[in-house]
Amino acid sequence: MDLILWRHAEAEESDGTLPDHKRRLTPRGEKQAKQIARWLHQHLPRKRKVLVSPAERTQQTAHALDLAYEIESGIGLGASAMDVLTAAGWPDQSGAVLIIGHQPTLGRVAALLLGGAEADWTIKKGCVWWFSSRVRNEEAQPVLRAVINPDFA
């Protein structure tokens, strides 16, 4: 299985009057989303599922990809690392699952997969972390395949 974590691109700051889930991408965020979407189109396998948080900024990020996606409330704001892994079906789902979500959750997923315990790792806005699951000596192991920043996509 491939698990691809994509943090939403840069969004407008909260002014205190707009609910967090309504924040939208900035023009820079729209550019970041398009840059990563181009890279993903070149690398995503044909068998894939795209799960997106219900927040406005994650859906806008997903729109740049121009692929069908499902809104998954279980990966929204305040989700846990285990919520994300469960929604993705890690590590048993076949094909690839692309999660478009938020910090600190995605950083905690990355830490759990690579370090064995949740920690507050930072995933920059617009970045992708791509993991694969493999079996070695009858033990499932996560493998970090790529980390892509919009500036390098």
C-alpha positions as CSV (number, residue, x, y, z in Angstrom):
1,M,0.0,0.0,0.0
2,D,1.0,3.6,-0.6
3,L,-0.1,6.3,1.8
4,I,0.4,9.8,0.6
5,L,0.0,12.6,3.1
6,W,-0.6,16.1,1.5
7,R,-0.9,19.0,3.8
8,H,-3.2,21.7,2.4
9,A,-1.5,24.6,0.8
10,E,-1.1,28.0,2.3
11,A,-4.4,29.4,3.7
12,E,-5.5,32.8,4.8
13,E,-4.9,33.6,8.5
14,S,-7.8,33.5,10.8
15,D,-9.1,37.0,11.7
16,G,-11.1,35.6,14.6
17,T,-14.4,36.1,12.8
18,L,-14.1,33.3,10.2
19,P,-14.5,29.7,11.5
20,D,-11.3,27.7,11.0
21,H,-12.9,25.2,8.6
22,K,-13.9,28.1,6.3
23,R,-10.4,29.5,5.7
24,R,-9.5,29.5,2.0
25,L,-6.2,29.2,0.1
26,T,-4.2,32.4,-0.6
27,P,-3.0,33.1,-4.1
28,R,0.3,31.6,-3.1
29,G,-1.5,28.5,-1.7
30,E,-3.3,28.1,-5.0
31,K,0.0,28.1,-6.8
32,Q,1.5,25.6,-4.3
33,A,-1.5,23.3,-4.8
34,K,-1.1,23.4,-8.6
35,Q,2.7,22.7,-8.4
36,I,2.2,19.6,-6.2
37,A,-0.8,18.5,-8.3
38,R,1.4,18.5,-11.4
39,W,4.0,16.3,-9.6
40,L,1.3,13.9,-8.3
41,H,-0.2,13.5,-11.7
42,Q,3.2,12.2,-12.9
43,H,3.6,9.8,-10.0
44,L,0.2,8.6,-8.7
45,P,-0.6,5.0,-9.5
46,R,-3.8,4.4,-11.4
47,K,-5.4,2.5,-8.5
48,R,-5.8,5.2,-5.9
49,K,-8.3,6.8,-3.6
50,V,-8.3,10.4,-2.5
51,L,-9.6,11.3,0.9
52,V,-10.1,15.0,1.8
53,S,-10.8,16.8,5.1
54,P,-14.1,18.7,5.1
55,A,-12.3,22.0,5.6
56,E,-12.5,24.5,2.7
57,R,-8.7,24.8,2.2
58,T,-8.2,21.1,1.9
59,Q,-11.0,20.8,-0.7
60,Q,-9.4,23.7,-2.6
61,T,-6.1,21.9,-2.5
62,A,-7.8,18.8,-3.8
63,H,-9.5,20.7,-6.7
64,A,-6.0,21.5,-8.1
65,L,-5.5,17.8,-8.6
66,D,-8.6,17.5,-10.7
67,L,-9.4,14.0,-9.7
68,A,-12.4,12.5,-7.9
69,Y,-12.2,12.6,-4.2
70,E,-14.2,11.7,-1.1
71,I,-14.8,14.1,1.8
72,E,-13.8,12.2,5.0
73,S,-14.9,13.8,8.2
74,G,-12.6,11.4,10.2
75,I,-9.5,13.2,8.9
76,G,-10.7,16.7,9.5
77,L,-9.5,19.3,12.0
78,G,-8.7,17.7,15.3
79,A,-8.3,14.1,13.9
80,S,-5.8,11.8,15.5
81,A,-3.0,10.0,13.7
82,M,-5.0,6.7,14.2
83,D,-8.1,8.3,12.7
84,V,-6.1,9.0,9.5
85,L,-4.5,5.6,9.4
86,T,-7.9,3.9,10.0
87,A,-9.6,6.0,7.2
88,A,-6.7,5.1,4.8
89,G,-6.8,1.4,5.7
90,W,-3.1,1.4,6.5
91,P,-1.3,-0.9,5.9
92,D,-3.7,-3.3,4.3
93,Q,-5.6,-1.3,1.7
94,S,-4.6,-2.1,-1.9
95,G,-3.3,0.6,-4.2
96,A,-2.6,4.1,-3.0
97,V,-4.5,6.4,-0.6
98,L,-3.9,10.1,-0.8
99,I,-4.9,12.0,2.3
100,I,-5.3,15.8,2.1
101,G,-5.3,17.1,5.6
102,H,-3.9,19.2,8.4
103,Q,-1.2,19.8,10.9
104,P,-0.5,18.7,13.5
105,T,-2.2,15.4,12.6
106,L,-0.2,14.6,9.4
107,G,3.1,15.3,11.2
108,R,2.0,12.9,14.0
109,V,1.1,10.2,11.4
110,A,4.6,10.6,9.8
111,A,6.3,10.3,13.2
112,L,4.2,7.3,14.1
113,L,5.1,5.5,10.9
114,L,8.8,6.3,10.9
115,G,9.6,6.6,14.6
116,G,7.0,4.2,16.1
117,A,5.4,6.9,18.3
118,E,3.5,10.0,17.8
119,A,5.5,13.2,18.0
120,D,4.8,16.8,16.8
121,W,6.7,16.7,13.5
122,T,6.2,19.5,11.1
123,I,4.9,19.0,7.6
124,K,5.1,22.3,5.7
125,K,2.1,23.8,4.0
126,G,1.6,22.2,0.6
127,C,4.1,19.4,1.1
128,V,3.7,15.7,0.3
129,W,5.1,12.8,2.3
130,W,4.8,9.5,0.5
131,F,5.0,6.2,2.4
132,S,4.8,2.6,1.3
133,S,4.2,-0.5,3.3
134,R,6.4,-3.6,2.7
135,V,6.9,-6.9,4.4
136,R,10.4,-8.0,5.4
137,N,11.0,-11.1,7.6
138,E,7.3,-11.4,8.0
139,E,7.1,-8.0,9.6
140,A,5.3,-5.0,8.0
141,Q,7.5,-2.0,7.6
142,P,6.7,1.6,6.5
143,V,9.1,3.1,4.0
144,L,9.4,6.8,3.2
145,R,9.5,7.0,-0.6
146,A,9.4,10.8,-1.1
147,V,9.0,14.2,0.5
148,I,8.1,16.9,-1.9
149,N,7.9,20.6,-1.2
150,P,5.9,22.8,-3.6
151,D,9.1,24.9,-4.3
152,F,10.8,21.8,-5.7
153,A,7.9,20.2,-7.5
